[in-house]
């Protein structure tokens, strides 16, 4: 039997409010760093190259979203398995999940690199690159493709590190890469005057360093899980579960890539290259809204998955309530800032007055219902963490595929460029309604006495907390909660 793991004891017994803050704060830093990877490149390119450079990076983004989808599929699916397996005391399954996640991340990264490099100009034209933008987009994309193995694998591993409760290491991997990216951007873009190609080189080198940091953690540091060669061999059952849980987020990101491609091609038709640069800046600005929401959701995931695996619906419900409250507060603040004061944010990227005016006009339409985003982030995480495959899949595709894409094809025919911008808030509102229906059903199930009784009667798996069963609670924890610890 292994010695008790302090991180797993923390997930089992610490106050939910304190635990959510402890896990969300590092996740907030990591989410900020993830967003700033693209934002910093855009700032450097916007100031050093100009609007066409920003447009080039924007054209590449739908193709980058595909790689994000692959990393999210492995990471979200694997994290759900790892947190629930640790909650049930099954370390072996957790380590098999880790090994399989690494193996398939490498395979997917290699495939994407080979397919992308086969004819990068073709893919960029399909996305919507004009002949004016194409040289800038190709200069960036060809270099980014060379680092796909490291990007996809790092995204997946980062999620698994969070799932075992070590948000600090996941945060540091992102911080290290981001800090290096800033330095290398200054070197390659400003000092060496390499433009968009320099930005891509800086990004790839930074992602390689982040990957090596996380790999070193699993090999040589005090991780709860370890990498074993035998676990790199595909396990059909584990792989099926990873893909099943992660397929919803993958479809969501692929849908995002498809929709963004339609957006870009529509914008080229109705607004030209300058509007492409505008939507690129808005997309980067939207990352600022996502930072606190992603952090709360990622802080919730290990708590919720562990509590479910350890048969603690009371802790799960407390965590859900606190997470939704925090995410909604952040959403309202973000709405006020981005709806009423978009111009100052646009000036971070460019000093071009026409581009600032175009993007500010779009922002007041794009962020019309941004205050709903917090609930949607948290609800999607709930479905993933509890292993609810159908709600995860349907809510993941609802905004992009079911609502936004049809609206994007119809509304611009009546309102031209404004039709593009208004498609987003309408799709957000419709997706909110669908998510709410599934959310209320899951909450009723967690609150049901029959559900609690079924969990308490389930077979007990040998635990990790000094011999306790996974469904048990360390001494005194229940009394503390009844006294109001988990407020």
C-alpha positions as a Markdown table, in Angstrom:
| # | Residue | x | y | z |
|---|---|---|---|---|
| 1 | Unk | 0.0 | 0.0 | 0.0 |
| 2 | Unk | 1.3 | 3.5 | -0.8 |
| 3 | Unk | 1.7 | 6.1 | 1.9 |
| 4 | Unk | -1.2 | 8.5 | 2.2 |
| 5 | Unk | -1.0 | 11.3 | -0.4 |
| 6 | Unk | -1.5 | 14.8 | 1.1 |
| 7 | Unk | -3.1 | 16.2 | -2.0 |
| 8 | Unk | -5.8 | 13.4 | -2.0 |
| 9 | Unk | -6.4 | 14.0 | 1.7 |
| 10 | Unk | -6.9 | 17.7 | 0.9 |
| 11 | Unk | -9.5 | 16.9 | -1.7 |
| 12 | Unk | -11.3 | 14.6 | 0.7 |
| 13 | Unk | -11.5 | 16.7 | 3.8 |
| 14 | Unk | -10.5 | 20.4 | 3.4 |
| 15 | Unk | -13.2 | 23.1 | 3.5 |
| 16 | Unk | -14.8 | 23.4 | 0.0 |
| 17 | Unk | -14.5 | 27.2 | -0.1 |
| 18 | Unk | -10.8 | 27.2 | 0.9 |
| 19 | Unk | -10.1 | 24.3 | -1.5 |
| 20 | Unk | -11.9 | 25.9 | -4.5 |
| 21 | Unk | -9.9 | 29.1 | -3.9 |
| 22 | Unk | -6.6 | 27.2 | -3.5 |
| 23 | Unk | -7.1 | 25.3 | -6.7 |
| 24 | Unk | -8.6 | 28.1 | -8.7 |
| 25 | Unk | -5.9 | 30.7 | -8.0 |
| 26 | Unk | -3.1 | 28.7 | -9.7 |
| 27 | Unk | -5.6 | 27.8 | -12.4 |
| 28 | Unk | -6.3 | 31.5 | -12.9 |
| 29 | Unk | -2.6 | 32.2 | -13.4 |
| 30 | Unk | -2.3 | 29.3 | -15.8 |
| 31 | Unk | -5.4 | 30.3 | -17.7 |
| 32 | Unk | -4.1 | 33.9 | -17.9 |
| 33 | Unk | -0.8 | 32.7 | -19.2 |
| 34 | Unk | -2.5 | 30.4 | -21.8 |
| 35 | Unk | -4.5 | 33.4 | -23.1 |
| 36 | Unk | -1.5 | 35.7 | -23.0 |
| 37 | Unk | 0.5 | 33.3 | -25.3 |
| 38 | Unk | -1.6 | 34.5 | -28.2 |
| 39 | Unk | -2.2 | 38.0 | -26.9 |
| 40 | Unk | 1.5 | 38.8 | -26.5 |
| 41 | Unk | 2.3 | 37.6 | -30.1 |
| 42 | Unk | -0.6 | 39.8 | -31.4 |
| 43 | Unk | 0.6 | 42.8 | -29.4 |
| 44 | Unk | 4.2 | 42.5 | -30.7 |
| 45 | Unk | 3.0 | 41.9 | -34.3 |
| 46 | Unk | 0.4 | 44.7 | -34.1 |
| 47 | Unk | 3.0 | 47.2 | -33.0 |
| 48 | Unk | 5.9 | 46.0 | -35.2 |
| 49 | Unk | 4.2 | 44.7 | -38.3 |
| 50 | Unk | 0.8 | 46.3 | -38.4 |
| 51 | Unk | -2.8 | 45.3 | -39.2 |
| 52 | Unk | -1.9 | 42.8 | -41.9 |
| 53 | Unk | 0.4 | 41.0 | -39.4 |
| 54 | Unk | -2.6 | 40.7 | -37.0 |
| 55 | Unk | -4.8 | 39.5 | -39.8 |
| 56 | Unk | -2.2 | 36.8 | -40.6 |
| 57 | Unk | -2.2 | 35.5 | -37.1 |
| 58 | Unk | -6.0 | 35.6 | -37.1 |
| 59 | Unk | -6.3 | 33.5 | -40.2 |
| 60 | Unk | -4.1 | 30.8 | -38.6 |
| 61 | Unk | -6.2 | 30.7 | -35.4 |
| 62 | Unk | -9.0 | 28.3 | -36.7 |
| 63 | Unk | -6.3 | 25.8 | -37.5 |
| 64 | Unk | -4.7 | 26.3 | -34.1 |
| 65 | Unk | -8.1 | 25.6 | -32.6 |
| 66 | Unk | -8.0 | 22.1 | -34.1 |
| 67 | Unk | -4.9 | 21.4 | -32.1 |
| 68 | Unk | -6.4 | 22.8 | -29.0 |
| 69 | Unk | -9.3 | 20.4 | -29.5 |
| 70 | Unk | -7.0 | 17.5 | -29.7 |
| 71 | Unk | -5.2 | 18.5 | -26.5 |
| 72 | Unk | -8.6 | 19.2 | -24.7 |
| 73 | Unk | -10.0 | 15.8 | -25.8 |
| 74 | Unk | -7.0 | 14.0 | -24.2 |
| 75 | Unk | -6.7 | 16.3 | -21.2 |
| 76 | Unk | -10.4 | 16.7 | -20.3 |
| 77 | Unk | -11.2 | 13.0 | -20.8 |
| 78 | Unk | -8.0 | 11.9 | -19.0 |
| 79 | Unk | -8.5 | 14.4 | -16.1 |
| 80 | Unk | -12.1 | 13.1 | -15.5 |
| 81 | Unk | -10.8 | 9.5 | -15.3 |
| 82 | Unk | -7.8 | 10.4 | -13.1 |
| 83 | Unk | -9.7 | 12.4 | -10.5 |
| 84 | Unk | -12.5 | 9.8 | -10.2 |
| 85 | Unk | -10.1 | 6.9 | -10.1 |
| 86 | Unk | -8.0 | 8.7 | -7.3 |
| 87 | Unk | -11.2 | 9.3 | -5.4 |
| 88 | Unk | -12.0 | 5.6 | -5.6 |
| 89 | Unk | -8.4 | 4.7 | -4.6 |
| 90 | Unk | -7.5 | 3.1 | -8.0 |
| 91 | Unk | -4.0 | 4.4 | -8.6 |
| 92 | Unk | -3.3 | 1.8 | -11.3 |
| 93 | Unk | -6.1 | 3.1 | -13.5 |
| 94 | Unk | -4.9 | 6.6 | -13.0 |
| 95 | Unk | -1.4 | 5.8 | -14.2 |
| 96 | Unk | -2.7 | 3.8 | -17.1 |
| 97 | Unk | -4.8 | 6.9 | -18.1 |
| 98 | Unk | -1.6 | 9.0 | -17.8 |
| 99 | Unk | 0.4 | 6.7 | -20.1 |
| 100 | Unk | -2.4 | 6.4 | -22.7 |
| 101 | Unk | -2.9 | 10.1 | -22.7 |
| 102 | Unk | 0.8 | 10.8 | -23.5 |
| 103 | Unk | 0.9 | 8.1 | -26.2 |
| 104 | Unk | -2.1 | 9.4 | -28.1 |
| 105 | Unk | -1.1 | 13.0 | -27.7 |
| 106 | Unk | 2.2 | 12.2 | -29.5 |
| 107 | Unk | 0.4 | 10.4 | -32.2 |
| 108 | Unk | -2.2 | 13.1 | -32.8 |
| 109 | Unk | 0.5 | 15.8 | -32.8 |
| 110 | Unk | 2.6 | 13.9 | -35.4 |
| 111 | Unk | -0.4 | 13.4 | -37.7 |
| 112 | Unk | -1.4 | 17.1 | -37.6 |
| 113 | Unk | 2.2 | 18.2 | -38.4 |
| 114 | Unk | 2.5 | 15.9 | -41.4 |
| 115 | Unk | -1.0 | 16.8 | -42.8 |
| 116 | Unk | -0.5 | 20.5 | -42.2 |
| 117 | Unk | 2.9 | 20.7 | -43.8 |
| 118 | Unk | 1.8 | 18.7 | -46.9 |
| 119 | Unk | 0.1 | 21.9 | -48.3 |
| 120 | Unk | -0.2 | 24.7 | -45.8 |
| 121 | Unk | -1.1 | 27.3 | -48.4 |
| 122 | Unk | -4.2 | 25.3 | -49.3 |
| 123 | Unk | -5.4 | 25.0 | -45.7 |
| 124 | Unk | -4.9 | 28.7 | -45.2 |
| 125 | Unk | -6.9 | 29.6 | -48.3 |
| 126 | Unk | -9.7 | 27.3 | -47.2 |
| 127 | Unk | -9.9 | 29.2 | -43.9 |
| 128 | Unk | -10.2 | 32.5 | -45.8 |
| 129 | Unk | -6.7 | 34.0 | -46.4 |
| 130 | Unk | -6.6 | 36.6 | -49.1 |
| 131 | Unk | -3.6 | 36.9 | -51.4 |
| 132 | Unk | -2.6 | 40.0 | -49.3 |
| 133 | Unk | -2.8 | 38.1 | -45.9 |
| 134 | Unk | -1.4 | 34.7 | -47.1 |
| 135 | Unk | 2.3 | 35.5 | -46.8 |
| 136 | Unk | 1.9 | 36.6 | -43.2 |
| 137 | Unk | -0.3 | 33.6 | -42.3 |
| 138 | Unk | 2.0 | 31.1 | -44.0 |
| 139 | Unk | 5.1 | 32.5 | -42.4 |
| 140 | Unk | 3.6 | 31.9 | -39.0 |
| 141 | Unk | 1.7 | 28.6 | -39.6 |
| 142 | Unk | 4.6 | 26.7 | -41.1 |
| 143 | Unk | 6.7 | 27.2 | -38.0 |
| 144 | Unk | 3.9 | 26.5 | -35.6 |
| 145 | Unk | 3.3 | 23.1 | -37.2 |
| 146 | Unk | 6.7 | 21.9 | -36.3 |
| 147 | Unk | 5.9 | 22.1 | -32.6 |
| 148 | Unk | 2.5 | 20.4 | -32.6 |
| 149 | Unk | 3.6 | 17.2 | -30.8 |
| 150 | Unk | 4.8 | 19.3 | -27.8 |
| 151 | Unk | 1.7 | 21.6 | -27.9 |
| 152 | Unk | -0.9 | 18.9 | -27.8 |
| 153 | Unk | 1.0 | 16.7 | -25.3 |
| 154 | Unk | 1.6 | 19.7 | -23.0 |
| 155 | Unk | -2.1 | 20.6 | -23.0 |
| 156 | Unk | -3.1 | 17.1 | -22.1 |
| 157 | Unk | -0.5 | 16.6 | -19.4 |
| 158 | Unk | -1.4 | 20.0 | -17.8 |
| 159 | Unk | -5.0 | 18.9 | -17.3 |
| 160 | Unk | -3.9 | 15.6 | -15.7 |
| 161 | Unk | -1.6 | 17.4 | -13.3 |
| 162 | Unk | -4.5 | 19.5 | -12.1 |
| 163 | Unk | -6.7 | 16.4 | -11.8 |
| 164 | Unk | -4.4 | 15.0 | -9.2 |
| 165 | Unk | -4.7 | 18.2 | -7.2 |
| 166 | Unk | -1.3 | 19.8 | -8.0 |
| 167 | Unk | -2.5 | 23.0 | -9.6 |
| 168 | Unk | 0.8 | 24.7 | -8.7 |
| 169 | Unk | 2.9 | 22.6 | -11.0 |
| 170 | Unk | 0.3 | 23.0 | -13.8 |
| 171 | Unk | 0.5 | 26.8 | -13.2 |
| 172 | Unk | 4.3 | 26.9 | -13.2 |
| 173 | Unk | 4.6 | 25.1 | -16.5 |
| 174 | Unk | 2.5 | 27.8 | -18.1 |
| 175 | Unk | 4.3 | 30.7 | -16.4 |
| 176 | Unk | 7.7 | 29.4 | -17.4 |
| 177 | Unk | 6.6 | 29.1 | -21.0 |
| 178 | Unk | 4.9 | 32.5 | -21.1 |
| 179 | Unk | 7.9 | 34.3 | -19.5 |
| 180 | Unk | 10.2 | 32.7 | -22.1 |
| 181 | Unk | 7.8 | 33.6 | -24.9 |
| 182 | Unk | 7.9 | 37.3 | -24.0 |
| 183 | Unk | 11.7 | 37.3 | -24.0 |
| 184 | Unk | 11.9 | 35.4 | -27.3 |
| 185 | Unk | 9.3 | 37.6 | -28.9 |
| 186 | Unk | 11.4 | 40.6 | -28.1 |
| 187 | Unk | 14.5 | 38.9 | -29.5 |
| 188 | Unk | 13.0 | 37.4 | -32.7 |
| 189 | Unk | 10.4 | 40.1 | -33.6 |
| 190 | Unk | 12.1 | 43.3 | -32.5 |
| 191 | Unk | 15.9 | 42.6 | -32.3 |
| 192 | Unk | 16.2 | 40.3 | -35.3 |
| 193 | Unk | 13.2 | 41.8 | -37.2 |
| 194 | Unk | 11.8 | 38.4 | -38.1 |
| 195 | Unk | 8.1 | 39.5 | -38.0 |
| 196 | Unk | 5.5 | 36.8 | -37.9 |
| 197 | Unk | 8.0 | 34.0 | -38.4 |
| 198 | Unk | 9.9 | 35.2 | -35.3 |
| 199 | Unk | 6.7 | 35.1 | -33.3 |
| 200 | Unk | 6.1 | 31.5 | -34.3 |
| 201 | Unk | 9.6 | 30.5 | -33.4 |
| 202 | Unk | 9.3 | 32.1 | -30.0 |
| 203 | Unk | 6.0 | 30.3 | -29.4 |
| 204 | Unk | 7.3 | 26.8 | -30.3 |
| 205 | Unk | 10.4 | 27.1 | -28.2 |
| 206 | Unk | 8.3 | 28.2 | -25.2 |
| 207 | Unk | 6.0 | 25.3 | -25.6 |
| 208 | Unk | 8.9 | 22.8 | -25.8 |
| 209 | Unk | 10.2 | 24.1 | -22.5 |
| 210 | Unk | 6.8 | 23.9 | -20.8 |
| 211 | Unk | 6.5 | 20.3 | -22.1 |
| 212 | Unk | 9.9 | 19.4 | -20.7 |
| 213 | Unk | 9.0 | 20.9 | -17.3 |
| 214 | Unk | 5.9 | 18.8 | -16.9 |
| 215 | Unk | 7.5 | 15.6 | -18.2 |
| 216 | Unk | 10.3 | 16.1 | -15.6 |
| 217 | Unk | 7.6 | 16.5 | -12.9 |
| 218 | Unk | 6.2 | 13.0 | -13.6 |
| 219 | Unk | 9.6 | 11.4 | -13.9 |
| 220 | Unk | 11.6 | 12.8 | -11.1 |
| 221 | Unk | 9.4 | 14.9 | -8.7 |
| 222 | Unk | 6.8 | 14.1 | -6.0 |
| 223 | Unk | 3.8 | 13.5 | -8.3 |
| 224 | Unk | 1.0 | 11.2 | -7.2 |
| 225 | Unk | 1.2 | 9.4 | -10.5 |
| 226 | Unk | 4.3 | 8.1 | -12.4 |
| 227 | Unk | 5.0 | 7.4 | -16.0 |
| 228 | Unk | 5.7 | 3.7 | -16.7 |
| 229 | Unk | 6.6 | 2.3 | -20.1 |
| 230 | Unk | 3.9 | -0.5 | -19.8 |
| 231 | Unk | 1.2 | 2.2 | -19.5 |
| 232 | Unk | 2.2 | 3.8 | -22.8 |
| 233 | Unk | 0.8 | 0.7 | -24.5 |
| 234 | Unk | -2.8 | 1.5 | -25.5 |
| 235 | Unk | -5.5 | 0.1 | -23.2 |
| 236 | Unk | -8.8 | -0.2 | -25.1 |
| 237 | Unk | -11.0 | 0.4 | -22.1 |
| 238 | Unk | -9.1 | 3.5 | -20.8 |
| 239 | Unk | -8.8 | 4.9 | -24.3 |
| 240 | Unk | -12.5 | 4.5 | -25.0 |
| 241 | Unk | -13.3 | 6.3 | -21.7 |
| 242 | Unk | -10.9 | 9.2 | -22.5 |
| 243 | Unk | -12.3 | 9.6 | -25.9 |
| 244 | Unk | -15.9 | 9.3 | -24.8 |
| 245 | Unk | -15.6 | 12.1 | -22.1 |
| 246 | Unk | -13.2 | 14.2 | -24.2 |
| 247 | Unk | -15.1 | 13.9 | -27.4 |
| 248 | Unk | -17.6 | 16.6 | -26.5 |
| 249 | Unk | -14.9 | 19.3 | -25.9 |
| 250 | Unk | -13.2 | 18.1 | -29.0 |
| 251 | Unk | -16.3 | 18.5 | -31.1 |
| 252 | Unk | -16.8 | 21.9 | -29.5 |
| 253 | Unk | -13.4 | 23.1 | -30.5 |
| 254 | Unk | -13.7 | 21.6 | -34.0 |
| 255 | Unk | -17.0 | 23.4 | -34.2 |
| 256 | Unk | -15.3 | 26.5 | -33.1 |
| 257 | Unk | -12.7 | 26.1 | -35.9 |
| 258 | Unk | -15.4 | 25.5 | -38.4 |
| 259 | Unk | -17.5 | 28.5 | -37.2 |
| 260 | Unk | -14.4 | 30.8 | -37.1 |
| 261 | Unk | -13.6 | 29.8 | -40.6 |
| 262 | Unk | -17.1 | 30.7 | -41.7 |
| 263 | Unk | -16.8 | 34.0 | -39.7 |
| 264 | Unk | -13.5 | 34.8 | -41.5 |
| 265 | Unk | -14.8 | 34.1 | -44.9 |
| 266 | Unk | -18.0 | 36.1 | -44.3 |
| 267 | Unk | -15.9 | 39.0 | -42.9 |
| 268 | Unk | -13.7 | 38.9 | -45.9 |
| 269 | Unk | -16.8 | 39.2 | -48.1 |
| 270 | Unk | -18.5 | 42.0 | -46.1 |
| 271 | Unk | -15.6 | 43.9 | -44.4 |
| 272 | Unk | -12.2 | 43.0 | -46.0 |
| 273 | Unk | -8.8 | 42.6 | -44.5 |
| 274 | Unk | -9.2 | 45.3 | -41.9 |
| 275 | Unk | -12.2 | 43.6 | -40.4 |
| 276 | Unk | -10.3 | 40.3 | -40.3 |
| 277 | Unk | -7.7 | 42.1 | -38.1 |
| 278 | Unk | -10.6 | 43.5 | -35.9 |
| 279 | Unk | -12.1 | 40.1 | -35.3 |
| 280 | Unk | -8.6 | 38.8 | -34.4 |
| 281 | Unk | -8.2 | 41.5 | -31.7 |
| 282 | Unk | -11.7 | 40.8 | -30.4 |
| 283 | Unk | -11.0 | 37.1 | -30.2 |
| 284 | Unk | -7.9 | 37.9 | -28.1 |
| 285 | Unk | -9.9 | 40.3 | -26.0 |
| 286 | Unk | -12.5 | 37.6 | -25.3 |
| 287 | Unk | -9.7 | 35.6 | -23.7 |
| 288 | Unk | -9.6 | 38.1 | -20.9 |
| 289 | Unk | -13.2 | 37.2 | -20.1 |
| 290 | Unk | -12.4 | 33.5 | -20.2 |
| 291 | Unk | -9.5 | 33.7 | -17.7 |
| 292 | Unk | -11.4 | 33.9 | -14.4 |
| 293 | Unk | -14.1 | 31.6 | -15.7 |
| 294 | Unk | -11.6 | 28.9 | -16.8 |
| 295 | Unk | -9.8 | 29.2 | -13.5 |
| 296 | Unk | -13.0 | 28.6 | -11.4 |
| 297 | Unk | -14.0 | 25.7 | -13.7 |
| 298 | Unk | -10.6 | 24.1 | -13.5 |
| 299 | Unk | -10.5 | 24.6 | -9.8 |
| 300 | Unk | -13.9 | 22.9 | -9.5 |
| 301 | Unk | -13.0 | 19.9 | -11.7 |
| 302 | Unk | -10.7 | 17.9 | -9.3 |
| 303 | Unk | -12.9 | 18.7 | -6.3 |
| 304 | Unk | -16.1 | 17.5 | -8.1 |
| 305 | Unk | -14.6 | 14.4 | -9.7 |
| 306 | Unk | -12.9 | 13.3 | -6.5 |
| 307 | Unk | -16.0 | 13.9 | -4.4 |
| 308 | Unk | -18.1 | 12.0 | -6.8 |
| 309 | Unk | -15.6 | 9.1 | -6.9 |
| 310 | Unk | -15.4 | 9.1 | -3.1 |
| 311 | Unk | -19.3 | 9.1 | -2.7 |
| 312 | Unk | -19.6 | 12.6 | -1.3 |
| 313 | Unk | -22.5 | 14.3 | -3.0 |
| 314 | Unk | -22.7 | 16.9 | -0.2 |
| 315 | Unk | -19.2 | 18.2 | -1.0 |
| 316 | Unk | -20.0 | 18.1 | -4.7 |
| 317 | Unk | -23.1 | 20.3 | -4.3 |
| 318 | Unk | -21.3 | 22.8 | -2.1 |
| 319 | Unk | -18.5 | 23.1 | -4.6 |
| 320 | Unk | -21.0 | 23.6 | -7.5 |
| 321 | Unk | -22.8 | 26.4 | -5.6 |
| 322 | Unk | -19.7 | 28.3 | -4.8 |
| 323 | Unk | -18.2 | 27.9 | -8.3 |
| 324 | Unk | -21.4 | 29.2 | -10.1 |
| 325 | Unk | -21.6 | 32.2 | -7.7 |
| 326 | Unk | -17.9 | 33.2 | -8.3 |
| 327 | Unk | -18.1 | 32.6 | -12.1 |
| 328 | Unk | -21.3 | 34.7 | -12.4 |
| 329 | Unk | -19.7 | 37.6 | -10.5 |
| 330 | Unk | -16.8 | 37.5 | -12.9 |
| 331 | Unk | -19.1 | 37.4 | -15.9 |
| 332 | Unk | -21.0 | 40.4 | -14.9 |
| 333 | Unk | -17.8 | 42.4 | -14.3 |
| 334 | Unk | -16.4 | 41.4 | -17.7 |
| 335 | Unk | -19.7 | 42.3 | -19.4 |
| 336 | Unk | -19.6 | 45.8 | -18.0 |
| 337 | Unk | -15.9 | 46.4 | -19.0 |
| 338 | Unk | -16.0 | 44.9 | -22.5 |
| 339 | Unk | -19.5 | 46.3 | -23.4 |
| 340 | Unk | -19.0 | 49.8 | -22.3 |
| 341 | Unk | -15.2 | 50.4 | -22.5 |
| 342 | Unk | -13.9 | 48.4 | -25.5 |
| 343 | Unk | -11.7 | 51.1 | -27.2 |
| 344 | Unk | -9.0 | 51.3 | -24.5 |
| 345 | Unk | -8.5 | 47.5 | -24.8 |
| 346 | Unk | -8.2 | 47.7 | -28.5 |
| 347 | Unk | -5.4 | 50.3 | -28.2 |
| 348 | Unk | -3.3 | 47.6 | -26.5 |
| 349 | Unk | -3.0 | 45.9 | -29.9 |
| 350 | Unk | -2.9 | 48.8 | -32.3 |
| 351 | Unk | -2.9 | 52.6 | -32.7 |
| 352 | Unk | -4.8 | 52.5 | -36.0 |
| 353 | Unk | -7.9 | 54.6 | -35.3 |
| 354 | Unk | -10.0 | 53.0 | -38.1 |
| 355 | Unk | -9.2 | 49.5 | -36.7 |
| 356 | Unk | -10.0 | 50.6 | -33.1 |
| 357 | Unk | -13.4 | 52.1 | -34.3 |
| 358 | Unk | -14.3 | 48.9 | -36.2 |
| 359 | Unk | -13.5 | 46.5 | -33.4 |
| 360 | Unk | -15.2 | 48.7 | -30.7 |
| 361 | Unk | -18.4 | 48.7 | -32.8 |
| 362 | Unk | -18.3 | 44.9 | -33.0 |
| 363 | Unk | -17.5 | 44.4 | -29.3 |
| 364 | Unk | -20.8 | 46.1 | -28.3 |
| 365 | Unk | -22.7 | 43.4 | -30.2 |
| 366 | Unk | -20.4 | 40.4 | -29.6 |
| 367 | Unk | -20.5 | 40.7 | -25.8 |
| 368 | Unk | -24.2 | 41.5 | -25.5 |
| 369 | Unk | -24.9 | 38.5 | -23.2 |
| 370 | Unk | -21.4 | 37.9 | -21.8 |
| 371 | Unk | -22.9 | 37.8 | -18.2 |
| 372 | Unk | -24.2 | 34.3 | -19.0 |
| 373 | Unk | -20.8 | 32.8 | -19.8 |
| 374 | Unk | -19.9 | 32.0 | -16.2 |
| 375 | Unk | -22.7 | 29.6 | -15.6 |
| 376 | Unk | -22.0 | 27.8 | -18.9 |
| 377 | Unk | -18.3 | 27.3 | -18.1 |
| 378 | Unk | -19.1 | 25.8 | -14.7 |
| 379 | Unk | -22.0 | 23.7 | -15.9 |
| 380 | Unk | -19.9 | 22.2 | -18.7 |
| 381 | Unk | -17.2 | 21.3 | -16.2 |
| 382 | Unk | -19.8 | 19.6 | -14.0 |
| 383 | Unk | -20.9 | 17.3 | -16.8 |
| 384 | Unk | -17.2 | 16.4 | -17.6 |
| 385 | Unk | -16.1 | 15.9 | -14.1 |
| 386 | Unk | -19.1 | 13.6 | -13.3 |
| 387 | Unk | -18.5 | 11.6 | -16.5 |
| 388 | Unk | -21.9 | 12.5 | -18.0 |
| 389 | Unk | -21.2 | 11.8 | -21.6 |
| 390 | Unk | -24.4 | 12.8 | -23.3 |
| 391 | Unk | -24.8 | 16.2 | -21.5 |
| 392 | Unk | -21.1 | 16.9 | -22.1 |
| 393 | Unk | -21.4 | 16.2 | -25.8 |
| 394 | Unk | -24.7 | 18.0 | -26.4 |
| 395 | Unk | -23.8 | 21.2 | -24.4 |
| 396 | Unk | -20.3 | 21.2 | -26.0 |
| 397 | Unk | -21.7 | 21.3 | -29.6 |
| 398 | Unk | -24.8 | 23.4 | -28.9 |
| 399 | Unk | -23.3 | 26.9 | -29.1 |
| 400 | Unk | -21.0 | 26.3 | -32.0 |
| 401 | Unk | -22.7 | 23.7 | -34.2 |
| 402 | Unk | -26.4 | 23.8 | -33.3 |
| 403 | Unk | -26.9 | 27.5 | -33.0 |
| 404 | Unk | -23.9 | 29.7 | -34.1 |
| 405 | Unk | -23.2 | 28.1 | -37.4 |
| 406 | Unk | -26.8 | 28.3 | -38.8 |
| 407 | Unk | -27.1 | 31.9 | -37.5 |
| 408 | Unk | -23.8 | 32.8 | -39.1 |
| 409 | Unk | -25.1 | 31.5 | -42.5 |
| 410 | Unk | -28.4 | 33.4 | -42.3 |
| 411 | Unk | -28.1 | 36.7 | -40.4 |
| 412 | Unk | -25.3 | 38.3 | -42.5 |
| 413 | Unk | -27.7 | 38.0 | -45.5 |
| 414 | Unk | -29.9 | 40.6 | -43.8 |
| 415 | Unk | -27.6 | 42.7 | -41.7 |
| 416 | Unk | -24.2 | 42.1 | -43.4 |
| 417 | Unk | -21.3 | 42.5 | -41.0 |
| 418 | Unk | -23.6 | 43.3 | -38.0 |
| 419 | Unk | -25.3 | 39.9 | -38.7 |
| 420 | Unk | -21.9 | 38.2 | -38.0 |
| 421 | Unk | -21.5 | 40.0 | -34.6 |
| 422 | Unk | -25.1 | 39.5 | -33.5 |
| 423 | Unk | -25.0 | 35.7 | -34.2 |
| 424 | Unk | -22.7 | 35.3 | -31.2 |
| 425 | Unk | -25.0 | 36.6 | -28.4 |
| 426 | Unk | -28.1 | 34.9 | -29.9 |
| 427 | Unk | -26.2 | 31.6 | -29.9 |
| 428 | Unk | -25.0 | 32.2 | -26.4 |
| 429 | Unk | -28.5 | 32.7 | -25.1 |
| 430 | Unk | -29.9 | 29.6 | -26.8 |
| 431 | Unk | -27.0 | 27.5 | -25.5 |
| 432 | Unk | -27.6 | 28.8 | -22.0 |
| 433 | Unk | -31.2 | 27.5 | -22.0 |
| 434 | Unk | -30.1 | 24.0 | -23.2 |
| 435 | Unk | -27.3 | 23.9 | -20.6 |
| 436 | Unk | -29.7 | 25.0 | -17.8 |
| 437 | Unk | -32.0 | 22.1 | -18.6 |
| 438 | Unk | -29.2 | 19.5 | -18.2 |
| 439 | Unk | -27.8 | 21.2 | -15.2 |
| 440 | Unk | -31.1 | 21.1 | -13.3 |
| 441 | Unk | -31.4 | 17.4 | -14.0 |
| 442 | Unk | -27.9 | 16.7 | -12.6 |
| 443 | Unk | -28.5 | 18.7 | -9.5 |
| 444 | Unk | -31.8 | 16.9 | -8.8 |
| 445 | Unk | -29.9 | 13.6 | -9.1 |
| 446 | Unk | -27.2 | 14.7 | -6.7 |
| 447 | Unk | -29.8 | 15.9 | -4.2 |
| 448 | Unk | -31.9 | 12.8 | -4.5 |
| 449 | Unk | -32.0 | 10.6 | -1.3 |
| 450 | Unk | -32.1 | 7.5 | -3.5 |
| 451 | Unk | -28.9 | 8.6 | -5.2 |
| 452 | Unk | -27.1 | 9.2 | -1.9 |
| 453 | Unk | -28.3 | 5.8 | -0.7 |
| 454 | Unk | -27.1 | 4.1 | -3.9 |
| 455 | Unk | -23.6 | 5.7 | -3.5 |
| 456 | Unk | -23.3 | 4.6 | 0.1 |
| 457 | Unk | -24.2 | 1.0 | -0.7 |
| 458 | Unk | -21.7 | 0.8 | -3.6 |
| 459 | Unk | -18.8 | -1.7 | -3.2 |
| 460 | Unk | -15.9 | -0.1 | -1.3 |
| 461 | Unk | -12.5 | 0.2 | -3.0 |
| 462 | Unk | -9.4 | 0.0 | -0.8 |
| 463 | Unk | -8.4 | 3.6 | 0.0 |
| 464 | Unk | -5.3 | 5.6 | 0.2 |
| 465 | Unk | -5.9 | 7.6 | 3.4 |
| 466 | Unk | -4.1 | 5.5 | 6.0 |
| 467 | Unk | -6.2 | 2.5 | 5.1 |
| 468 | Unk | -9.6 | 4.2 | 4.9 |
| 469 | Unk | -12.0 | 3.2 | 2.1 |
| 470 | Unk | -12.3 | 5.7 | -0.7 |
| 471 | Unk | -15.9 | 6.2 | 0.2 |
| 472 | Unk | -15.1 | 6.9 | 3.8 |
| 473 | Unk | -14.2 | 10.3 | 5.3 |
| 474 | Unk | -11.1 | 11.0 | 7.4 |
| 475 | Unk | -11.9 | 11.2 | 11.1 |
| 476 | Unk | -13.8 | 14.3 | 12.1 |
| 477 | Unk | -14.4 | 15.5 | 8.6 |
| 478 | Unk | -18.2 | 14.9 | 8.7 |
| 479 | Unk | -18.5 | 16.5 | 12.1 |
| 480 | Unk | -16.7 | 19.6 | 10.8 |
| 481 | Unk | -18.9 | 19.9 | 7.8 |
| 482 | Unk | -22.0 | 19.5 | 9.9 |
| 483 | Unk | -20.6 | 22.3 | 12.1 |
| 484 | Unk | -20.5 | 24.6 | 9.0 |
| 485 | Unk | -16.9 | 24.2 | 7.8 |
| 486 | Unk | -18.0 | 23.9 | 4.1 |
| 487 | Unk | -19.9 | 27.1 | 3.9 |
